[in-house]
Amino acid sequence: MPYSAFVAATMKDLEKQREYVTKQLRDAGLAVDPMENWPADAENPAVLSAKRTAGCHFCIALVGFQRGTIAQNDPQKRAITQVEIDTAIKGGLKTLVFLLKDTYANRQAWPQAFNELEDCRFKTWRSDLESKMVCGYFDAGTMPEVLPAVMRQIVQWEQRRRRRHLTTAALFICALLMTVGIFVFSADFRDWAESRFLAFNDPIIFQNSGDGFYKVARLLDGRSDIQDNTKFRDEIRGSNVSFDLFANTFTTFRDYSKEFEELAKRGVHLRFVVTDFSDENLNWDAFNNATEPNVAAREETLSNARNIRELILGLEERYPRQVELRLSRKPIFYTLWIRDPETSSSMAHLGITYYGQKSKWPAFRMSKRTGAQLLASLQEQFELIWRDAKPAIQAQ
């Protein structure tokens, strides 16, 4: 976009000067729209002229020995040229003033019809211009050379703009380098960035963690982390059609029994598969012995398993069409739950079970949006588990 200039000057006495300055500015590449080229308009000339200054970079003010035509309806009784210059200054235009030099020779050479040097209002206005800004001067027999002042100002603007651009570019590069450095050397930052990127693209999965975000794979610090940091309670309540779960003893059922009963009341289909702890299942002893350090702990695990089974069976008895419990005798290597696999609120959670004492629980989450094939595979896996398990009622 080229620089633009508005030429403010009286018409009859400064006609040649206006034409010269306009051509000078245009030859230098500036856009100039002088009054002489304006089409007819019903608006007041002073108002229209003031509006024409809007969007310009410069106001070139040429002032001879008169104020010119007085603007109608102006409370201050200013001339149209005065209104233009005042509007330009208030609008932030770079206003460059060029005065016809007040000398004896110029007074003699200038037409007396355009001489108001003895008018107190003109003298005051001209004096104010000279005292408030550095003015240029021209003689009656010469033309005002405005281009040097204009180009000097443009050079200053371009230098400042270049410095701003360089500063902005330098700050951007520094920020980029810092970000890359942090990304390369900080695993926590990489996890944070990835989490927020995936949360933006898949809000279904990443809506219920403690801080509002999940990682694709995260470590859960035992049961308390599952309860406190993943908002499992809200995820259960978010079920609309079905909730399927496969676990060893599902001890946490005790903490969420009310939520599961609410689902059953709403008509959500609940299917649970837990490990058969009967003597016929040799895998139970193998798993229990591998994961618990002593006999007392193994007995406590067995007691918890019995208690949870009774609670789920009680729920199944109250809601026989909505709740089903089956027992598995296969070795368990992971825990799994799937919510509404066929709907937009689909979610699946896979937790890895490690034999022996564990301080961290690797866990993964996915939905159809970011892992449709994986979720479908987990759903197929649960159906295989469900098919191989036997109804818990038959084991009583």
C-alpha positions as CSV (number, residue, x, y, z in Angstrom):
1,M,0.0,0.0,0.0
2,P,1.6,3.3,-1.1
3,Y,1.9,6.3,1.2
4,S,-0.9,8.9,0.6
5,A,-1.0,12.6,1.0
6,F,-3.7,15.3,1.3
7,V,-2.9,18.8,0.0
8,A,-4.5,21.5,2.1
9,A,-4.3,25.0,0.5
10,T,-6.5,27.8,-0.7
11,M,-7.5,27.5,-4.3
12,K,-7.2,30.8,-6.3
13,D,-4.0,32.2,-4.8
14,L,-2.1,29.0,-4.6
15,E,-3.4,27.1,-7.6
16,K,0.1,26.8,-9.3
17,Q,1.7,25.7,-6.0
18,R,-1.0,23.1,-5.5
19,E,-0.5,21.6,-9.0
20,Y,3.3,21.6,-8.5
21,V,3.2,19.9,-5.1
22,T,0.6,17.3,-6.3
23,K,2.7,16.4,-9.3
24,Q,5.9,16.3,-7.2
25,L,4.2,13.9,-4.7
26,R,2.7,11.7,-7.4
27,D,6.1,11.4,-9.3
28,A,7.6,10.2,-6.0
29,G,5.0,7.4,-5.8
30,L,2.6,8.9,-3.3
31,A,-1.2,8.7,-3.8
32,V,-2.7,12.2,-3.9
33,D,-6.4,13.0,-4.4
34,P,-6.6,16.8,-4.8
35,M,-9.8,18.7,-4.4
36,E,-9.7,19.7,-8.1
37,N,-10.4,16.1,-9.1
38,W,-13.3,15.5,-6.7
39,P,-16.7,14.8,-8.3
40,A,-19.8,16.9,-7.3
41,D,-21.1,16.2,-3.8
42,A,-24.0,17.5,-1.8
43,E,-22.0,17.6,1.4
44,N,-20.6,20.8,3.0
45,P,-17.1,21.4,1.5
46,A,-15.5,21.8,4.9
47,V,-16.9,18.5,6.1
48,L,-16.1,16.7,2.9
49,S,-12.5,18.0,2.9
50,A,-12.0,16.9,6.5
51,K,-13.3,13.5,5.7
52,R,-10.9,13.2,2.8
53,T,-8.0,13.4,5.2
54,A,-8.9,10.1,6.8
55,G,-6.6,7.3,5.8
56,C,-3.8,9.6,4.6
57,H,-0.3,9.5,5.9
58,F,0.6,13.2,5.2
59,C,-1.1,16.5,5.1
60,I,0.9,19.0,3.1
61,A,-0.4,22.5,4.2
62,L,0.4,25.4,1.9
63,V,-0.4,28.8,3.5
64,G,-0.1,32.1,1.6
65,F,-1.2,35.5,2.9
66,Q,-4.9,34.6,3.5
67,R,-7.1,32.1,5.3
68,G,-9.5,31.6,2.4
69,T,-13.2,30.8,2.3
70,I,-14.8,30.7,5.7
71,A,-16.6,27.4,6.4
72,Q,-20.3,27.6,6.9
73,N,-21.7,26.5,10.3
74,D,-18.3,26.3,11.9
75,P,-18.6,27.6,15.5
76,Q,-15.0,28.9,15.4
77,K,-15.5,30.7,12.1
78,R,-12.5,28.9,10.6
79,A,-11.7,28.8,6.9
80,I,-12.0,25.5,5.0
81,T,-8.2,25.2,4.8
82,Q,-8.0,25.7,8.6
83,V,-10.6,23.0,9.2
84,E,-8.6,20.6,6.9
85,I,-5.3,21.3,8.7
86,D,-6.8,21.0,12.2
87,T,-8.6,17.8,11.3
88,A,-5.3,16.3,9.9
89,I,-3.4,17.2,13.1
90,K,-6.1,15.7,15.3
91,G,-6.2,12.6,13.1
92,G,-2.5,11.9,13.6
93,L,-1.4,12.8,10.1
94,K,2.2,13.9,9.6
95,T,1.4,17.6,8.9
96,L,4.1,19.5,7.0
97,V,3.4,23.2,6.8
98,F,4.9,25.4,4.1
99,L,4.4,29.2,4.4
100,L,4.8,32.0,1.9
101,K,7.6,33.9,3.5
102,D,6.5,37.3,4.9
103,T,9.0,39.6,3.2
104,Y,8.7,43.0,1.6
105,A,9.4,41.5,-1.8
106,N,6.8,38.8,-1.4
107,R,4.2,41.4,-0.2
108,Q,4.8,43.5,-3.3
109,A,4.7,40.5,-5.6
110,W,1.7,38.8,-4.2
111,P,-1.8,39.9,-5.4
112,Q,-3.3,42.4,-2.9
113,A,-6.7,40.7,-3.3
114,F,-5.2,37.7,-1.5
115,N,-3.4,39.6,1.2
116,E,-4.8,39.4,4.8
117,L,-1.6,40.0,6.7
118,E,-3.2,42.7,8.7
119,D,-6.2,40.5,9.7
120,C,-5.7,39.6,13.3
121,R,-7.3,36.2,13.0
122,F,-5.0,35.3,10.1
123,K,-2.0,36.7,11.9
124,T,-2.8,34.7,15.0
125,W,-3.3,31.4,13.0
126,R,-0.1,31.9,11.1
127,S,1.8,32.7,14.2
128,D,0.4,29.5,15.9
129,L,1.6,27.4,13.0
130,E,5.1,28.8,13.2
131,S,5.3,28.4,16.9
132,K,4.0,24.8,17.1
133,M,5.9,23.1,14.3
134,V,8.9,23.5,12.1
135,C,7.7,25.1,8.9
136,G,9.1,25.3,5.4
137,Y,9.0,28.5,3.4
138,F,8.7,29.5,-0.2
139,D,8.8,32.8,-2.1
140,A,6.3,34.3,-4.5
141,G,8.4,33.5,-7.5
142,T,9.2,29.9,-6.5
143,M,7.5,26.6,-5.8
144,P,7.5,24.9,-2.4
145,E,9.8,22.0,-2.3
146,V,8.0,19.5,-0.1
147,L,9.5,16.3,-1.3
148,P,12.7,16.4,0.9
149,A,10.6,16.7,4.1
150,V,8.2,14.0,2.9
151,M,11.0,11.5,2.0
152,R,12.8,12.2,5.3
153,Q,9.7,11.3,7.2
154,I,9.1,8.1,5.1
155,V,12.7,7.0,5.7
156,Q,12.2,7.4,9.5
157,W,9.0,5.5,9.4
158,E,10.6,2.7,7.3
159,Q,13.5,2.5,9.7
160,R,11.2,2.2,12.7
161,R,9.1,-0.4,10.9
162,R,12.2,-2.4,10.0
163,R,13.4,-2.3,13.6
164,R,9.9,-3.5,14.8
165,H,9.9,-6.3,12.2
166,L,13.4,-7.3,13.2
167,T,12.6,-7.2,16.9
168,T,9.4,-9.2,16.3
169,A,11.3,-11.7,14.2
170,A,14.1,-12.0,16.8
171,L,11.6,-12.6,19.6
172,F,9.7,-15.1,17.5
173,I,12.9,-17.0,16.7
174,C,14.0,-16.9,20.4
175,A,10.6,-18.2,21.4
176,L,10.7,-20.9,18.8
177,L,14.2,-22.0,19.8
178,M,13.2,-22.0,23.5
179,T,10.1,-24.1,22.6
180,V,12.2,-26.5,20.5
181,G,14.8,-26.7,23.2
182,I,12.2,-27.4,25.9
183,F,10.5,-29.9,23.7
184,V,13.7,-31.8,23.0
185,F,15.1,-31.8,26.5
186,S,11.9,-32.0,28.6
187,A,9.8,-35.1,28.6
188,D,7.2,-33.5,30.8
189,F,6.8,-30.7,28.2
190,R,6.4,-33.2,25.4
191,D,3.7,-35.0,27.4
192,W,2.0,-31.7,28.2
193,A,2.0,-30.6,24.5
194,E,0.9,-33.9,23.2
195,S,-1.9,-34.1,25.8
196,R,-3.3,-30.7,24.9
197,F,-3.0,-31.4,21.1
198,L,-4.9,-34.7,21.5
199,A,-7.4,-33.1,23.9
200,F,-8.2,-30.5,21.3
201,N,-8.8,-33.2,18.7
202,D,-10.6,-35.7,20.9
203,P,-12.5,-34.0,23.8
204,I,-14.5,-37.2,24.4
205,I,-11.5,-39.0,25.8
206,F,-9.7,-36.1,27.4
207,Q,-12.6,-34.5,29.3
208,N,-12.5,-36.2,32.7
209,S,-9.0,-36.2,34.1
210,G,-8.1,-34.2,37.1
211,D,-6.7,-31.2,35.1
212,G,-8.9,-31.7,32.1
213,F,-6.4,-33.7,30.1
214,Y,-5.1,-37.2,29.6
215,K,-2.0,-38.6,28.0
216,V,-2.3,-41.3,25.4
217,A,-0.5,-43.6,27.8
218,R,-0.2,-42.7,31.4
219,L,0.9,-44.2,34.7
220,L,-1.7,-44.5,37.4
221,D,-0.3,-44.5,40.9
222,G,-2.5,-47.2,42.3
223,R,-6.2,-47.2,43.2
224,S,-6.2,-43.7,44.6
225,D,-5.0,-42.3,41.3
226,I,-7.8,-44.0,39.4
227,Q,-10.3,-42.6,41.8
228,D,-9.0,-39.1,42.3
229,N,-7.3,-38.2,39.1
230,T,-9.4,-39.8,36.3
231,K,-12.9,-38.9,37.4
232,F,-14.0,-42.5,36.9
233,R,-17.3,-41.7,38.6
234,D,-18.2,-39.2,35.8
235,E,-17.1,-41.6,33.1
236,I,-19.4,-44.3,34.5
237,R,-22.3,-41.8,34.6
238,G,-21.6,-40.8,31.0
239,S,-22.7,-44.2,29.8
240,N,-25.8,-44.2,27.7
241,V,-26.1,-47.7,26.2
242,S,-23.7,-50.1,27.7
243,F,-20.7,-50.5,30.0
244,D,-18.6,-53.7,29.8
245,L,-15.8,-54.5,32.2
246,F,-13.2,-57.2,32.7
247,A,-11.0,-57.3,35.8
248,N,-9.5,-59.7,38.3
249,T,-11.6,-58.9,41.5
250,F,-13.0,-55.4,40.5
251,T,-12.5,-54.2,44.1
252,T,-13.4,-50.6,43.0
253,F,-17.0,-51.7,42.4
254,R,-17.7,-51.1,46.0
255,D,-16.8,-47.4,45.6
256,Y,-19.0,-46.9,42.5
257,S,-22.0,-49.2,43.3
258,K,-24.4,-46.3,43.4
259,E,-23.3,-45.1,40.0
260,F,-23.7,-48.5,38.4
261,E,-27.1,-48.8,40.0
262,E,-28.1,-45.5,38.5
263,L,-27.1,-46.8,35.1
264,A,-29.2,-50.0,35.5
265,K,-32.2,-47.8,36.5
266,R,-31.7,-45.8,33.3
267,G,-31.7,-49.0,31.2
268,V,-27.9,-49.1,30.5
269,H,-26.7,-52.7,29.9
270,L,-23.9,-53.7,32.3
271,R,-21.7,-56.7,31.8
272,F,-19.0,-57.6,34.3
273,V,-16.4,-60.4,34.0
274,V,-14.3,-61.2,37.0
275,T,-11.9,-64.1,37.9
276,D,-13.4,-67.3,39.2
277,F,-11.8,-67.8,42.6
278,S,-13.1,-71.4,43.1
279,D,-10.9,-74.3,43.7
280,E,-11.5,-75.5,40.2
281,N,-9.7,-72.5,38.7
282,L,-6.0,-73.2,39.1
283,N,-5.2,-69.8,37.5
284,W,-6.6,-68.0,40.5
285,D,-4.0,-69.4,42.9
286,A,-1.2,-68.8,40.4
287,F,-2.2,-65.2,40.0
288,N,-3.0,-64.6,43.7
289,N,0.3,-66.1,44.8
290,A,2.3,-64.1,42.3
291,T,0.7,-60.8,43.2
292,E,0.3,-61.0,46.9
293,P,3.3,-61.2,49.3
294,N,1.9,-63.4,52.0
295,V,-0.9,-65.7,53.1
296,A,-2.8,-62.9,55.0
297,A,-2.8,-60.7,51.9
298,R,-4.0,-63.5,49.7
299,E,-6.8,-64.3,52.1
300,E,-7.8,-60.6,52.1
301,T,-7.9,-60.6,48.3
302,L,-10.1,-63.7,48.3
303,S,-12.4,-62.1,50.9
304,N,-12.7,-59.0,48.8
305,A,-13.4,-61.0,45.7
306,R,-16.3,-62.8,47.4
307,N,-17.7,-59.5,48.7
308,I,-17.6,-57.9,45.3
309,R,-19.2,-60.8,43.7
310,E,-22.1,-60.7,46.2
311,L,-22.5,-57.0,45.6
312,I,-22.7,-57.4,41.8
313,L,-25.0,-60.4,42.1
314,G,-27.3,-58.3,44.3
315,L,-27.4,-55.7,41.6
316,E,-28.1,-58.3,39.0
317,E,-30.9,-59.7,41.1
318,R,-32.5,-56.3,41.3
319,Y,-32.0,-55.5,37.6
320,P,-31.9,-58.9,35.9
321,R,-32.4,-57.5,32.4
322,Q,-29.7,-54.8,32.7
323,V,-26.9,-56.4,34.8
324,E,-25.0,-59.6,34.0
325,L,-22.0,-61.1,35.8
326,R,-19.7,-63.8,34.4
327,L,-16.6,-65.6,35.8
328,S,-13.4,-66.2,33.9
329,R,-10.9,-69.0,34.5
330,K,-8.3,-67.7,32.0
331,P,-5.1,-66.1,33.2
332,I,-5.5,-62.3,33.5
333,F,-2.9,-60.0,32.0
334,Y,-4.9,-56.8,31.8
335,T,-8.1,-55.0,32.9
336,L,-10.5,-53.5,30.4
337,W,-13.6,-51.5,30.3
338,I,-15.6,-50.2,27.3
339,R,-18.3,-47.6,27.3
340,D,-20.9,-47.2,24.5
341,P,-18.7,-48.6,21.8
342,E,-21.3,-47.9,19.0
343,T,-22.0,-44.3,19.9
344,S,-20.3,-40.9,19.8
345,S,-19.5,-41.1,23.5
346,S,-17.5,-44.3,23.0
347,M,-14.5,-44.8,25.3
348,A,-12.2,-47.7,26.2
349,H,-9.7,-48.1,29.0
350,L,-7.0,-50.8,29.1
351,G,-4.8,-51.3,32.2
352,I,-1.8,-53.5,32.2
353,T,-1.5,-56.0,35.0
354,Y,2.1,-56.8,36.1
355,Y,2.7,-59.8,38.2
356,G,4.4,-58.9,41.5
357,Q,4.2,-55.7,43.6
358,K,3.6,-52.7,41.4
359,S,3.9,-49.0,42.2
360,K,2.7,-47.8,38.7
361,W,-0.2,-49.0,36.5
362,P,0.3,-48.4,32.8
363,A,-3.0,-47.4,31.3
364,F,-4.3,-46.5,27.8
365,R,-7.4,-44.7,26.6
366,M,-9.0,-44.5,23.2
367,S,-12.1,-43.7,21.3
368,K,-13.5,-44.2,17.8
369,R,-12.3,-40.7,16.9
370,T,-8.6,-41.3,17.5
371,G,-8.4,-45.1,17.7
372,A,-11.4,-46.7,15.9
373,Q,-9.6,-49.9,15.0
374,L,-8.1,-50.3,18.4
375,L,-11.4,-49.7,20.1
376,A,-13.1,-52.2,17.8
377,S,-10.3,-54.7,18.6
378,L,-10.8,-54.3,22.3
379,Q,-14.6,-54.7,21.9
380,E,-13.9,-58.0,20.0
381,Q,-11.6,-59.0,22.8
382,F,-14.2,-58.4,25.4
383,E,-16.7,-60.5,23.4
384,L,-14.3,-63.4,23.4
385,I,-13.8,-63.0,27.1
386,W,-17.6,-62.9,27.6
387,R,-18.2,-65.9,25.5
388,D,-15.6,-68.1,27.3
389,A,-16.7,-67.0,30.8
390,K,-19.6,-68.7,32.6
391,P,-22.6,-67.0,34.3
392,A,-21.8,-66.3,38.0
393,I,-25.2,-67.6,39.1
394,Q,-24.3,-71.1,37.9
395,A,-21.2,-71.0,40.2
396,Q,-23.2,-70.5,43.4
